[in-house]
Amino acid sequence: MKDIVVYVISDSIGETGEMLAKATLSQFELESSEIRKFPYIISEEQIVEIIREAERENSVILFTVVLKELKDFIIQEGKKHNIPTIDLMTDTMNAISNVVKNEPKRESGLIRKLDENYFKKVEAVEFAVKYDDGKNSRGIKEADIVLIGISRTSKTPLSMYLAHKNYKVANVPLVPEVEPPIELFKKDKNQVIGLISTTEKINTIRQERLKALGLDNSASYADTIRIEEELKYSKEIMEKIGCYVIDVSNKAIEETAGIIISKMEEYKK
């Protein structure tokens, strides 16, 4: 018989209990020990089976279960069969609850949902990078949001900000000499957002951009007549698509993103 078998019972994947069991066992000089993990435990019948197995060993039960009924049942069965049970969640939840003056949700698997949310965010960021600046028109089909506008209308920073809100965003630059991708006109207009600004604002930003690149600010890129032509062209494309248009000239990225998110929430409804 092993010196000890630590049973880890969880209504989720059981990583917390397993890590604590490993850390604790490492503090003892034991000839033999074992950790047996039982994830996704949601019924008393499952617990009874585990207890039957555990009572045949020198065992301890660690559990991370948020439903009070199951938690109480594990403690009750442990006492009945003389098996020590350690509740890893309740003391911590009670302490936090007392401080924040709020009751816990007691919903199993929430940390897994948080992990899923993290991976969705990573996926959205990767999408924004891949389909930045019209690199691939395929992104238009797959995107939750498509941002269009001339250079320096905040398309890229907006794409990244929205990606951190789990939106897959493609952005497409509008240039008079380049025909917009046909996919843009096939996209649901509610998913396309046009970005415009004033000639003066774009001129200022473009001049700063040229300076940063060590180029002469007299280039046509920052010429006001050229910018006016580009804006006129972009507005014609936006009108043709029938998309929602936002003037970003006096708006912070967060403010523009908030408007877009509200539009998307309306669209989903």
C-alpha positions in Angstrom: 0.0 0.0 0.0 1.2 3.5 -0.8 2.2 5.9 2.0 -0.6 8.2 0.8 -3.0 8.7 -2.1 -4.2 12.3 -2.6 -7.6 12.4 -4.3 -8.3 15.6 -6.1 -12.0 16.2 -6.8 -13.1 19.2 -9.0 -16.2 20.4 -10.8 -13.8 21.8 -13.4 -10.4 20.4 -14.7 -8.8 20.1 -11.2 -5.5 21.9 -12.0 -5.6 24.0 -8.8 -6.0 20.9 -6.5 -3.4 18.9 -8.4 -0.8 21.7 -8.2 -1.4 22.1 -4.5 -1.2 18.3 -3.9 2.1 18.2 -5.8 3.5 21.1 -3.9 2.5 19.7 -0.5 3.7 16.1 -1.2 7.1 17.5 -2.2 7.6 18.6 1.4 7.6 15.0 2.7 10.1 12.2 2.3 7.8 9.4 1.2 8.6 6.0 -0.3 5.5 6.1 -2.5 2.6 8.5 -3.1 0.1 9.1 -5.8 -2.3 11.9 -6.9 -5.5 10.8 -8.5 -7.5 13.5 -10.2 -11.2 13.4 -10.8 -12.3 16.4 -13.0 -15.9 17.5 -13.9 -17.6 15.9 -10.9 -21.2 17.1 -10.9 -23.2 14.5 -9.0 -23.3 12.8 -5.6 -23.2 9.4 -7.3 -19.7 10.2 -8.7 -18.5 11.3 -5.3 -19.8 8.0 -3.7 -17.7 6.0 -6.2 -14.6 8.0 -5.4 -15.1 7.7 -1.6 -15.4 3.9 -2.0 -12.1 3.8 -3.8 -10.5 6.2 -1.3 -11.4 4.3 1.8 -9.3 1.4 0.7 -6.2 3.6 0.8 -4.3 5.8 3.1 -6.0 8.8 1.5 -6.7 12.5 1.7 -9.3 14.3 -0.4 -8.6 17.8 -1.7 -11.5 19.4 -3.5 -12.4 22.5 -5.5 -16.2 22.4 -5.8 -18.3 25.6 -5.8 -21.8 24.1 -5.5 -22.6 24.1 -1.8 -24.7 20.8 -2.0 -21.8 18.9 -3.5 -19.2 20.5 -1.2 -21.3 19.5 1.9 -21.8 16.0 0.5 -18.0 15.5 0.1 -17.4 16.7 3.7 -20.2 14.5 5.0 -19.0 11.3 3.2 -15.4 12.0 4.3 -16.4 12.1 7.9 -18.5 9.0 7.5 -15.6 7.0 6.1 -12.8 8.6 8.2 -11.2 10.3 5.2 -9.8 13.8 5.8 -11.3 16.3 3.3 -9.8 19.7 2.5 -12.0 22.4 0.9 -9.6 24.5 -1.1 -12.2 27.1 -2.2 -14.5 28.1 0.6 -12.2 30.0 3.0 -10.8 32.0 0.1 -14.2 32.8 -1.4 -15.6 33.7 2.1 -12.7 36.1 2.7 -13.1 37.8 -0.7 -16.9 37.9 -0.3 -16.5 39.6 3.1 -14.2 42.3 1.6 -16.1 43.0 -1.6 -19.5 42.6 0.1 -20.7 40.4 -2.7 -21.7 36.8 -3.0 -19.7 34.5 -5.3 -21.4 33.2 -8.5 -20.8 29.5 -7.5 -20.7 28.6 -11.1 -18.3 25.8 -12.1 -15.7 26.1 -14.9 -15.5 29.9 -14.8 -11.7 29.9 -14.9 -11.8 27.8 -18.0 -14.2 30.3 -19.6 -11.7 33.0 -18.8 -8.9 31.0 -20.5 -11.2 30.6 -23.5 -11.7 34.4 -23.6 -7.9 34.9 -23.5 -7.4 32.6 -26.5 -10.2 34.4 -28.4 -8.4 37.7 -27.8 -5.1 36.3 -29.0 -6.8 34.9 -32.1 -8.5 38.3 -32.8 -5.1 40.2 -32.4 -3.4 37.7 -34.8 -6.3 38.3 -37.2 -5.9 42.1 -37.1 -2.2 41.8 -37.8 -2.7 39.4 -40.7 -5.4 41.5 -42.4 -4.0 44.9 -41.6 -3.9 47.5 -44.4 -5.7 45.4 -47.0 -3.0 42.7 -47.0 -5.4 40.0 -48.0 -9.0 40.5 -49.2 -9.9 37.1 -47.7 -10.0 38.8 -44.3 -13.0 40.9 -45.4 -15.1 37.8 -45.6 -14.1 36.5 -42.2 -14.0 39.7 -40.3 -16.5 40.8 -37.6 -15.7 44.4 -38.6 -14.1 45.9 -41.6 -12.6 49.4 -41.2 -12.2 51.5 -44.4 -10.6 54.9 -44.9 -7.7 56.8 -46.3 -4.2 56.7 -44.8 -3.9 58.1 -41.2 -7.6 57.7 -40.2 -6.6 55.4 -37.3 -7.5 52.2 -39.0 -4.7 50.1 -37.6 -4.8 51.3 -33.9 -8.6 50.9 -34.0 -8.2 47.4 -35.3 -5.8 46.4 -32.5 -8.0 48.1 -29.8 -11.1 46.2 -31.1 -9.1 43.0 -31.3 -8.6 43.3 -27.5 -12.4 43.4 -27.2 -12.4 40.0 -29.1 -13.5 41.4 -32.5 -11.8 40.1 -35.6 -11.1 43.3 -37.6 -9.8 43.7 -41.1 -8.9 47.2 -42.4 -8.8 48.4 -46.0 -7.0 51.6 -47.2 -8.9 53.6 -49.8 -6.7 55.1 -52.5 -8.1 56.7 -55.6 -5.7 54.9 -57.9 -6.5 51.5 -56.5 -9.9 49.8 -57.0 -11.3 48.5 -53.7 -11.6 44.7 -53.4 -14.9 43.4 -54.7 -15.4 41.6 -51.4 -15.9 44.9 -49.7 -19.1 45.5 -51.7 -20.4 42.0 -50.9 -19.9 42.4 -47.2 -22.9 43.2 -45.0 -22.8 47.0 -44.8 -23.6 46.8 -41.0 -20.2 45.2 -40.5 -18.3 47.9 -42.5 -17.3 51.1 -40.8 -16.0 54.2 -42.7 -13.5 56.4 -41.1 -13.0 60.0 -42.2 -11.2 63.1 -40.8 -10.6 66.7 -41.7 -8.0 67.7 -44.3 -6.1 69.7 -41.7 -5.9 66.8 -39.2 -4.7 64.3 -41.8 -2.2 66.9 -43.1 -0.7 67.4 -39.7 -0.4 63.6 -39.0 1.1 62.9 -42.4 3.7 65.6 -42.0 4.7 64.1 -38.7 4.9 60.7 -40.3 7.1 62.0 -43.1 9.4 63.6 -40.5 9.7 60.4 -38.6 10.7 58.7 -41.8 13.3 61.4 -42.5 11.5 62.5 -45.7 10.6 65.9 -47.1 7.2 67.0 -45.9 6.5 68.6 -49.2 5.8 65.2 -50.7 2.3 64.7 -52.3 1.4 62.4 -49.4 0.9 65.4 -47.2 -0.4 67.8 -49.9 -3.7 69.3 -48.9 -5.2 69.1 -52.4 -4.2 65.4 -52.6 -5.8 64.7 -49.2 -9.0 66.4 -50.2 -9.1 64.2 -53.3 -8.6 61.1 -51.2 -11.3 62.1 -48.7 -13.7 62.8 -51.5 -13.0 59.5 -53.1 -13.3 57.6 -49.8 -16.7 59.2 -49.1 -18.0 58.2 -52.5 -17.0 54.6 -51.7 -18.6 54.7 -48.3 -21.8 56.1 -49.8 -21.8 53.3 -52.4 -21.4 50.7 -49.7 -24.0 52.4 -47.5 -21.9 51.9 -44.4 -21.8 53.8 -41.1 -19.3 56.6 -41.2 -17.4 58.1 -38.2 -15.4 61.4 -38.2 -12.4 60.5 -36.1 -10.7 64.0 -36.4 -11.5 64.9 -32.7 -12.0 61.5 -31.2 -9.7 59.3 -29.1 -9.3 55.7 -30.2 -11.3 54.6 -27.2 -14.2 56.9 -28.1 -14.3 55.7 -31.7 -14.1 52.1 -30.6 -16.9 52.6 -28.2 -19.1 53.9 -31.0 -18.2 50.9 -33.2 -18.9 48.4 -30.4 -22.3 49.9 -29.8 -23.1 49.7 -33.5 -22.0 46.0 -33.5 -24.1 45.2 -30.5 -27.1 46.8 -32.2 -26.4 44.8 -35.3 -26.2 41.5 -33.3 -29.6 42.2 -31.8 
